[in-house]
């Protein structure tokens, strides 16, 4: 188990690089709009559809 403790610094570096890449991707322009805005709009539209679907009353047969 001693060899697992030696990689603690490498994990921090990998997480930092991954975080930087993910944030960079979110700010890329796709079709003239930043990707984070497209993602926010997709979540908003999905939630609106979900809320509309659950608001439909169930009528007994």
C-alpha positions, 0 to 999 in steps of 0.5 A: 500500500505504500506505493499509493501514497506517492501519487498524491501530487499527481492526482492534484495535477490531473484534476487541475488539468481536467478542470482547466480543459472543461472550463475552456470547453464551456466557453468555446463558441458554437454557432456564435453562442458560448457552449455554457449558454446553450447548455443552460438553455437546454436544461431550461427547455427540458425542465419546462417540458418536464413541468408541463408534462407533470402538470397535466391532470390524470383523469380516471378511466 
